Amino acid sequence: MKVGVPREIKNNEYRVGLTPAAVKELIASGHRVLVETQAGAAIGFCDEEYLSAGADILGSADEVFARAELIVKVKEPLAVERARLREHHSLFTFLHLAPDPEQTGDLMASGALCIAYETVTDEAGRLPLLAPMSEVAGRMSVQAGAHCLEKEAGGRGVLLGGVPGVEPGVVTILGAGVVGRNALAMAVGLGADVTILDRNVNALRAIDERYGNRVRTLLATAHALEDCVLRADLVIGAVLVPGATAPKLVSRDMVARMKTGAVLVDVSIDQGGCFETSRPTTHQDPTFEVEGVIHYCVANMPGAVARTSTLALNNVTLPYVLALADKGTTTALLEDPHLRNGLNVARGRLCRKEVAEAQGLEYQSALDVLGAFTAS
């Protein structure tokens, strides 16, 4: 199969879909890999390394899309990239379609098979391709929040860990999933006063067993959430409903009653955000202020540590890329129900129920769409 790797063009996005080591694995399996020139150069993967691994280096994204069958990316395709997709393409990348009807419409119109990293599952129902980026984003959320709390960044002028004789900063984490647990580890490591909320008591119990009285765990009732948000210096939104729009847990009214100079870091922004006042920002212009509260809502947080993120992502995506290339996309999807859960758009049909519900569109199961396609 011809596998294409275009250079990412989202604002300050330096990750790359395949590393030279991953390319070498595909070449060894008999596939051809087409890499856009300079696709990985910003994080130290030069064209010469890709050539040594056996890749063909092409001069433009147009050439990559024109010649490849399977397109492997990192972030959702922007409009100019979506315009290059055709019916013979399979796209494997993060999509986050629920809050993005324009992207959904373009992908449906392309006729391509579009598989989202963030909805591929494993035997335990976890999200193995989202997990490493969630780990990165969770850890980064505390770093970003700590910086935003500094006075020159518009914050309250609070040091999260405090110093002897001065109490530490107060951190509230909404959600005890992968993002929340990684944010928790960083916040505890800095010595902050940390509370984590979730609706899953078993998740809270596991945190309590690990951290004991160093962390406050609370069931995420409306009363507990409001109380913790209002007393916090830093609130980290780490809520995920797989494939669906994130719930708005913190209202504008609640934001208006927070401490002046407090900080919100919305890691859920890819799925629409869990604060009512959130809107996507970029690494170039990462923050804005609403009601005296600093909002950090960068939609591709792991892109700031692009080399680490690329290596971590390739560790988990490569087996799936090999399966898609070895078996062909349709066969691979039919044989693996967990990979099939990643299929969001296929041949003009929407195959993810949560996206259909969020956008008021018709839904058809991936199995039905693929079955009809093979039957024809």
Salt bridges, closest charged atoms under 4 A:
GLU8 OE1 - LYS73 NZ 2.88
GLU13 OE1 - ARG15 NH2 2.78
ASP56 OD2 - ARG32 NE 2.51
ASP62 OD1 - ARG84 NE 2.57
GLU76 OE2 - LYS10 NZ 2.73
GLU76 OE1 - LYS75 NZ 3.58
GLU81 OE2 - LYS73 NZ 3.16
GLU102 OE2 - ARG82 NH2 3.78
ASP106 OD2 - ARG82 NE 2.84
GLU118 OE2 - HIS96 ND1 3.94
ASP122 OD2 - ARG126 NE 2.94
GLU150 OE1 - HIS147 ND1 3.56
GLU152 OE2 - HIS147 NE2 3.67
ASP193 OD1 - ARG216 NH1 3.38
ASP193 OD2 - ARG231 NH2 3.56
GLU226 OE2 - ARG257 NH2 2.64
ASP233 OD1 - ARG156 NE 2.82
ASP233 OD1 - LYS259 NZ 3.35
ASP253 OD2 - ARG257 NH2 3.15
ASP270 OD1 - LYS75 NZ 3.52
ASP270 OD2 - HIS96 NE2 3.73
ASP326 OD1 - HIS31 NE2 2.56
GLU335 OE1 - LYS327 NZ 3.09
GLU354 OE1 - ARG352 NE 2.85
